[in-house]
Amino acid sequence: MGLSRISLENFRNHAATTLGETAHFNLLVGENGAGKTNLLEALSLLGPGRGLRRANLGDLARRSAPGSDPLPFAIGASLTEAGTVSARIGTYTEAGVPARRLVRVNGAAASAASLAEWLAMSWLTPSMDGLFTDSAGGRRRFMDRMALAIAPDHARRVNALEAALRERGKLLENNGDPRWLDAIETQAADHGAAVARARAELVLRLADELSALPPEPFARPALAYLPGGPPDETALRAELARGR
């Protein structure tokens, strides 16, 4: 699956930009300030989340003059497979509600989360060098974005797991009813097992791709998940109960 017919309107320094046959490897070349990174940021907004720079929507739109209100912006692209267009996806804002991001798939209104069902993408930029020195949680979040490529509902599962663990923490602090803890831990175990399976599947697929690379000129990395594979719901529920 590739992206083609990419269009930007009133996005950053792009008043109206269209790129045609892009469903292949692309190299962007231009002077500083030409808008290369802005284009990449626009593409990142065709997936779930806040994009490459995690910027506020109001900061993404062009302005007709310094100090004026932001103009509504739009980003669109066609999904192509073997040269045939299979879908058209886009995200945009409207006048009067510049802080609300809207999404359309094949002309119909959709949610930003649903974009993961159509397009999977990952990025690694120089500003993300902290990924290698940050906490393990930061690397898990990067891994979870990659996992959307194989499990479109992965982000929902991760959010639900985090919410259940926060609720469990509050119950423990307040000596909550054990029956409530049982219910919350059952939810956490269900979502946690699904998250672990998606992460393990991602590692397996990456390992397969890496094994096909030639051994030179770069060292070939080896990836593995936890010994024994991802835990199931029963094991996680038991571990949570022990951890009380």
N, C-alpha and C positions, 0 to 999 in steps of 0.2 A: 504494500500500500504506500502510495506517495502523495505528496501535496503538490497541486498545480493550480494555476490561475489564482495566485495569491493577490489580494487587493487590500490596500490600506487607505482610509479616508480620515483626514483630520486627526491622525495619530502622531504624537510627538512632533517631529519636524517634517512629517510626510503629509502634504496637503491631499495628494491623490497619486498613489503609486500602485502600479500593477506589474506583476511578474508572471510571465507566461509559462513556458514548459520547464517546470522546476522539479518534476518527479524523478530526480536522480541526485547524485552527489553535487553539491553546490559550493562554490567558493565566492565569498563576497569581498570585493576589493574597492577601496575608496579612501579619500582623505579623512582625517580626523573630523568628526562632526557631520559627516555625510549622511549618517543615519543607519549605519550597518547594524549596530547593536539594537537600535530602536526596532529594526525589522525583526531581529531575533526575538526581542521582547514581545512584539505583536504575535509572532507565531506561538510563543509560549502561552499566550492567553487563549489559544484554541484548545487548550486542555483544562482540566479542573484546577482550581487554586488561583493564587494571585499573581502568577507569572514570574518571569525571570528575576525581576528586581523587587517584587512584592510591593509595588508602588500603589498609592491611592489612585482610584479611578480619575479623580479630578486633575491629577498631575500628568495623566497620559494624553489628555486631549490638547489639540492645538488651540491657540487663542488668536482671534483676528487682530488683536492689538495688545500691547503690554497692559496688564491690569484688567482686561476685559474678561467676561465669563468664558469658561471653557466651551468649545464647540462639541456637539455630539460626534463621537468617533465610531468607526466601523472597521472590522477586520473580517475578511472572508477568505475561504480557500476551498478548492475542490479536492476530494479524495479520489484518486485514480488507482486502478489495478489493471495491469497489462494494457495500459493505454485507454481504458474505458472509465469514464467518470461514474463512481458509485454513489457519491453523496456530495452535498454542498453544505459546509458548516460555517457558522459565523458568530461573532460576538460584537455587541455594540451598546451604546448608550443613547438616550433620547433627551431632547431639550426639556428642561424643567426638573429632570431627575438624574443629574450627572453622576450621582453616587450609586446608582443602581445599574448593575451589569445584566444585560439581557443576552439570550442565546437563541439561535435558530438552527435547526437541522432540516435540510430540504424544505425550507420555507415555513416550517412549523415551529412554534415556541417550544423551548426545551429548557432544562436546567443545566447549570454549569457542570454539575456532577456527571450528567449523562454524556458529556463529551468524551469521557474515558472509554465509553463503549464504541467510539468511532476512531479515536486517535490516541496512540500512546507515544509519549515523548519523555526524554530525560535530557538534562544539560549539566555540564560541568564547566564553570567559568573561573577565571583567575581570582575573582573576589570570593570564591568558595574554598580557598585554600585552607580555611579553618576546619573543613570537613575532615582533614587528616590529623588535626591536633585537638579537635573538639571532643566532646564526650561521646560515648557509645550511642547515646540517644540521638545525637545529630546524624550519625552514620545510619542508624536505623530509619530515620525519617527519609534520608536519601534513598535507601533501599526500598522503602515503602512506595515512593513515587515510581521507581522502576517497576515494582510489582504490579502497578496498575495495567501494565502492558499485557499481563496474562490473567489478571483478576480485576475486572472493572469495578467490582463492589468492594475492593480492598480498602479504599479510603473510608467507606462507611463502616466497615468492620473495625478499623483502627480507632475511629472516633468513638464508636460504641464501647470498645474495650476500655479506652481511657476514661470515658464517662462512668462506666461501671466501677472502675478502680477508684475513682474519686469518691463516688458514693460509698463504696466500701470503707474508704479511709475515714469519712465522716462518721459512719456507724461505729467504727472501732474507737474513735476518739470519744464518742458519747455513750459507750457501753450499750450499743444498740441491741435490739432483740435478735437472738441467734437465728430465728426463723427468717428475719429480713436479710441477715447475712447469708444464710443458705441460698435465698433467692438471688441476691446480687452476685454471689460467687458462681452460681450456675450460669448466669448471663455472661460474666467475665470469662468463664472457662469456655463457653461456646464460641464467643468472639475471639478469644485468645488462640484457641486451636485453629480456627480458620485463618487467622493472621499468620500463625506459625507455618501452616501448610503452604500458603502463598509465598512466604519468604523462602521456604525450603525448595519449592518448585522453581523459583527464580534462580536460586543458587545452582540447582541442577542444570537448568538450561544454559546459564552462563558458563558453567564448567564444560558442558558439551561443546559450546562454541569455542572456548579457549583451547580445548584439546585438539581442535582441528587446525590451530595456528601453527606455522612453522616454528621450530625451536629457536631460530635465530632471525634477526640480530638481537631481539629483546628476550629477556628471561620470560618464560611462560608461567604466569601465576597459577596457583592451585587453590580452588575454593571448596569449602565443605561446610555443611551445616552442623548443628550440635550432634555429638555422638549419639547414634541410635535414632536419629531423625526427629521430626517435630513431635512434641507431646500431644496426646489426645485430650478430649474433654474430661475424661475420668481422672487422668493423672493431674491435670491442672486444678480441677476442683478439689482433689485431695491435698494438693500442695497449698492452695489458698486456705483450706480449713486448718492445716497444720500451722500456717503462718499467723493465725489469730493470736 
